[in-house]
Amino acid sequence: MINLTIVSGTLIWEPVTLRTISSIAVWFLWIKTFYWMRLFEGTAYFITLIRYTIWDIKVFFFIVILIMCAFANFFFIINGNSPENEKFKDTDTYKEWRASKEPKDEDYHYVNGYTGNAVSNSMIAMWLLGLGEFDLDDSYSEGPNVMLCWFMFMLASFLVLTVFMNMLIAIMGETFSNVTAQYEESGLSEQLNMIQDSVWLLNLNDEFKNDKYIV
């Protein structure tokens, strides 16, 4: 939400809005430096490597997003059975389960709260799991679906961390080998792309009107 204030007929940006826009603008400014890094032979190679790596993992990344959505959807739904869910507390299942447990001051959950939104919480939890960042405090410790949640957690960690992340490393390793094999060509290619980006600044008919051949 953009906050504006009118002072003496002048439109003033609120500090919060100004900092938000400034932070995004500065980020794009730094990203722009990657474009100019193509001027130099040493850095041009790495720009090519980054570009080809992103291109080669596009299909793989789509598959990873699908598997993460699958597990996130599971935890989003099952979190409705967690003791912290107010609607779940009104059910007979919760009352029977609570009666068999020792009373505790703190309710437990299957998905940690990150943003206050259940959908985004589930997606963030799966993304952190894929990075190996486990925050299991008060998670999977109580509730009627503890064993099921632990099973799905271990399955997700095995598939995402072990299988998919090793596949990603293999794809990136192959891309690195292919680009390294054409080190000099990769650098020249990026420099030629920069020339092509700026060719509109010149009138080629005037520049080469007296030249019969161009080598």
matplotlib code that plots the C-alpha trace (Angstrom):
import matplotlib.pyplot as plt

x = [0.0, 1.4, 1.0, 0.9, 0.4, -0.5, 1.2, 0.4, -0.8, 2.3, 2.3, 4.7, 5.9, 5.5, 8.9, 7.8, 6.7, 9.9, 12.2, 10.2, 10.6, 14.2, 15.2, 13.7, 15.4, 18.8, 18.5, 17.9, 20.8, 23.1, 21.7, 22.5, 26.2, 26.0, 25.2, 28.4, 30.5, 30.2, 32.7, 35.6, 36.8, 37.1, 33.7, 32.0, 32.6, 30.8, 27.9, 27.6, 27.8, 25.0, 22.8, 23.2, 22.7, 19.4, 18.3, 19.3, 17.5, 14.2, 12.4, 13.9, 12.9, 9.3, 9.3, 10.8, 8.0, 5.4, 6.8, 7.1, 3.5, 2.4, 3.9, 2.9, -0.7, -0.6, 0.7, -1.7, -4.6, -3.3, -2.4, -6.1, -5.9, -3.1, -3.9, -3.4, -6.3, -9.3, -11.9, -10.2, -10.6, -14.3, -14.4, -14.9, -11.6, -9.7, -11.5, -10.9, -7.2, -6.7, -8.4, -5.7, -2.8, -1.4, -2.6, 0.0, 0.1, 1.3, -0.5, 1.6, 1.4, 2.4, 3.4, 5.3, 3.8, 6.0, 3.7, 0.3, -1.1, -1.6, -0.9, 2.3, 3.4, 3.2, 5.1, 7.8, 8.1, 8.7, 11.2, 13.2, 13.0, 14.5, 17.4, 17.9, 16.7, 14.6, 12.7, 11.0, 10.4, 6.9, 6.3, 5.1, 5.2, 1.5, -1.8, -3.8, -1.6, 1.9, 3.1, 1.6, 3.3, 6.7, 6.4, 5.6, 8.4, 10.9, 9.6, 9.8, 13.3, 14.5, 12.9, 13.7, 17.0, 18.5, 17.1, 16.2, 19.1, 21.6, 19.9, 20.4, 24.1, 24.5, 22.8, 24.8, 28.0, 27.3, 26.5, 29.8, 31.8, 30.2, 30.7, 34.3, 35.1, 34.3, 35.9, 37.2, 34.1, 31.8, 33.6, 33.6, 29.9, 28.9, 31.0, 29.4, 26.0, 26.8, 27.9, 24.6, 22.7, 24.3, 24.5, 21.4, 23.6, 25.5, 24.4, 26.0, 25.4, 27.5, 30.1, 30.9, 29.8, 33.4, 34.2, 33.6, 34.2, 33.8, 35.9]
y = [0.0, 3.4, 6.1, 9.7, 12.9, 16.3, 19.2, 22.8, 21.5, 19.4, 15.6, 14.1, 10.5, 8.9, 7.7, 4.1, 4.2, 6.1, 3.6, 0.7, 2.2, 3.2, -0.3, -1.8, 0.8, 0.3, -3.5, -3.0, -0.6, -3.3, -5.9, -3.6, -3.9, -7.5, -6.1, -4.0, -6.9, -8.4, -5.8, -7.7, -11.1, -12.5, -11.5, -12.1, -15.8, -15.9, -14.0, -16.6, -19.3, -17.7, -17.3, -20.8, -22.3, -20.5, -21.6, -25.3, -25.6, -23.9, -27.3, -28.8, -25.7, -26.2, -29.8, -28.7, -26.1, -28.8, -31.2, -28.4, -27.4, -31.0, -31.1, -27.5, -28.4, -31.4, -29.4, -26.5, -28.9, -31.0, -27.9, -27.5, -30.5, -28.8, -27.9, -24.2, -24.1, -22.5, -24.4, -27.7, -27.0, -27.1, -30.6, -33.8, -35.2, -32.4, -32.9, -36.6, -36.1, -33.3, -35.5, -38.1, -35.6, -33.6, -30.0, -27.6, -23.8, -23.7, -25.1, -26.9, -26.6, -28.5, -25.4, -22.4, -19.0, -16.7, -14.3, -14.7, -16.3, -20.1, -20.6, -18.6, -20.2, -23.7, -22.6, -20.9, -24.0, -26.2, -23.8, -23.7, -27.5, -27.7, -25.5, -27.7, -25.1, -27.0, -25.1, -27.9, -26.2, -27.1, -28.7, -32.4, -32.9, -33.0, -33.5, -36.4, -36.5, -36.4, -39.7, -38.8, -35.4, -36.9, -39.4, -36.7, -34.5, -37.3, -38.1, -34.4, -34.0, -37.1, -36.2, -32.5, -32.5, -35.8, -36.5, -33.1, -31.1, -33.7, -33.6, -29.8, -30.1, -32.6, -30.3, -27.3, -29.3, -30.3, -26.7, -25.6, -28.1, -27.1, -23.4, -23.9, -25.8, -22.7, -20.1, -17.7, -18.1, -17.4, -14.1, -13.0, -13.9, -11.6, -8.7, -9.1, -9.1, -5.8, -4.4, -5.7, -3.9, -0.6, -0.9, 1.3, 4.3, 4.1, 4.7, 1.7, 2.9, 6.0, 4.2, 1.7, 3.5, 3.5, 0.0, -2.8, -5.7, -6.0, -8.6]
z = [0.0, -1.0, 1.6, 0.4, 2.3, 0.9, 2.7, 1.6, -1.8, -2.3, -2.6, -0.1, 0.1, 3.5, 4.8, 4.8, 1.2, 0.2, 1.8, 0.2, -3.3, -2.7, -1.5, -4.7, -6.9, -5.3, -5.8, -9.5, -9.6, -8.2, -10.6, -13.5, -12.7, -13.9, -17.4, -17.4, -16.1, -19.6, -20.8, -19.1, -20.2, -16.7, -15.5, -18.9, -18.5, -15.2, -16.6, -19.3, -16.7, -14.6, -17.7, -18.9, -15.4, -15.0, -18.5, -17.9, -14.5, -15.7, -16.1, -13.0, -11.0, -12.2, -11.0, -7.6, -7.2, -7.9, -5.2, -2.7, -3.5, -2.9, 0.6, 1.4, 0.5, 2.8, 5.8, 5.0, 5.4, 8.2, 10.2, 10.7, 13.1, 15.2, 18.8, 18.0, 15.6, 17.2, 15.1, 15.8, 19.6, 19.2, 17.9, 19.8, 18.4, 20.1, 23.4, 23.4, 22.5, 25.1, 27.8, 27.3, 27.6, 30.4, 30.2, 28.9, 28.8, 25.1, 22.1, 19.4, 15.7, 12.5, 10.5, 12.1, 11.7, 9.5, 7.8, 9.5, 6.3, 6.4, 2.7, 2.7, 6.0, 4.4, 1.3, 3.3, 5.6, 2.6, 1.0, 4.3, 4.4, 0.9, 2.2, 5.2, 7.6, 10.2, 12.9, 14.7, 18.1, 19.2, 15.8, 15.3, 19.1, 19.9, 18.1, 16.6, 13.4, 14.9, 13.4, 10.0, 10.0, 11.0, 8.1, 5.6, 7.0, 6.6, 3.1, 2.1, 3.5, 1.6, -1.7, -1.7, 0.1, -1.0, -4.4, -6.0, -4.6, -5.8, -9.2, -9.2, -8.3, -11.2, -13.7, -12.6, -12.8, -16.3, -17.3, -15.6, -17.7, -20.9, -20.4, -19.1, -22.2, -24.2, -21.8, -24.5, -26.7, -23.8, -23.0, -26.6, -26.9, -24.0, -25.4, -28.8, -27.2, -25.6, -29.0, -30.4, -27.7, -28.5, -32.3, -32.7, -31.5, -34.9, -38.4, -40.0, -43.6, -42.8, -40.8, -43.6, -46.7, -48.1, -47.0, -49.4, -47.0, -43.2, -41.4]

ax = plt.figure().add_subplot(projection="3d")
ax.plot(x, y, z, "-o")
ax.set_aspect("equal")
plt.show()
